[in-house]
Amino acid sequence: MTNIRSRMTTWLGRRYLANIRKKGFDLSSAALLPESTLMPLRRTGLDPVADLGDLRDREPVSKLSVPFPMNVWLVSGYEETKAVLGRTKGFSNDFTNLIGSSAVTEGQQHPGGLGFSDPPVHTRLRRLLTPEFTMRRLARLTPRIHEIVEERLDEMARAPGPVDLVQAFALPIPSLVICELLGVPYEDREDFQRLGTTRFDLFAGADASFGVISESLSYLRDIVKKQRETPGDGLLGMLIKQHGDAIDDEELTGLADGVLTGGLETTASMLALGTLVLLQNPDHFATLRDDDAAVSPFVEELLRYLTVVQVAFPRFAREDMEIAGTAISAGDVVLCSLSGADRDASLGPGMDAFDPARPAPHVAFGYGIHRCIGAELARMELCAAYPALLRRFPGMSLAVPEEELTFRKLSAVFGVDSLPVHLG
């Protein structure tokens, strides 16, 4: 297995590495990151490793050990995470912080979009995009979402033997919904799945991840060009119709890439892992199958419990500040452990357990101006898919022993590689 080296190092300090590369530094000889640095991405089964909870309880803002001269802080407490994510002026999300401004001029593509931009660019783009993600506007997708779910269930019912729920259900649903939302061809589903998932895998390395970003942008740029020529009724077409040249092709490409990145892998992971939670808990399975009123609180608790986006986009401090009594200096990098924050005991007792009868807040979609704009769409998909799956296949069960399931070991988006099930 290839050594884990480039991805996290690039993620936290590409500017530094870009400079030392010019001095002859060889990335292949970079020291492995300490286990304490990788710990926020580790899990034991569905749970964040115990070390993360211990660290959060002891030191909710802690300094990470990294093999380059940069201060990197891990924030794992719930209120502390909200303090960082809600601090707009003190932190930057801009992509050039990751790769250096010179790298963009040297050919590295800037993904654009909301996640990697700061105000006022972020403010303008979000203002353009927000109307398309209101519940009223998204309601037009509701019938299609239910159709997509039923089509996948029909396909599963026709399959012989055990079915891999990841490939047959969890990935196709958000993939097809995104195609519907953006207004792109359904036959591109497999490309969407690949382009939306590879960038999160640390085992693939930095070059693979950034290469996928470039490939994704090139593909989506062609889609935007076609929509510019003949605007359809999807998100891209509507933005072009309403705003014309006020939003250019690069901005549209970045927004489309953000929808792909934020809406595919995350929802797919939630669908697969949420089904596993149900298979582990027959009482919850039966309740969700039989009671429509149980669906929304179940989904909300599942979002908190799983928190599949484990770490938020890195924040780069623009100024000296203090977070929970810890001094952060301008230029420092701050990482927020969303999975750690959502298990914080300050939210109530027993946060390491799954309990849909207990309403609890969470930061599974982030917080502040960079909170996931597609949160309501994700909820719609999850609320449609889970009960439909359980009602179609009430006798569903795991086709392999649970200990044989393989989970992603180091990925910003946690997930299970496959979920073989007997449909009953």
ABEGO torsion letter per residue (X at the ends): XBBBAAAAAAAAAAAAAAAAAAAGBBAAABBBBBAAAAAAABBBEABBBAAAAAAAAABABBBBBBABBBBBBBBABAAAAAAAAABAAABBABAAAAAEAAAAAAGBBBAEEAAABBOAAAAAAAAAAAAAABAAAAAAAAAAAAAAAAAAAAAAAABBEBBBAAAAAAAAAAAAAAAAAAGBBAAAAAAAAAAAAAAABAAAEAAAAAAAAAAAAAAAAAAAAAAAABBBABAAAAAAAAAEAABBAAAAAAAAAAAAAAAAAAAAAAAAAAAAAAAABAAAAAAAAABAAAAAAAAAAAAAAAGABABBBBBBBABBBBBGGBBBBBGBBBBBBAAAAAABAAAEBGAABBBAABBBBBAAAEBEAABBAAAAAAAAAAAAAAAAAAAABAABBBABBAAABBBBABBABBBBABBBBBAX
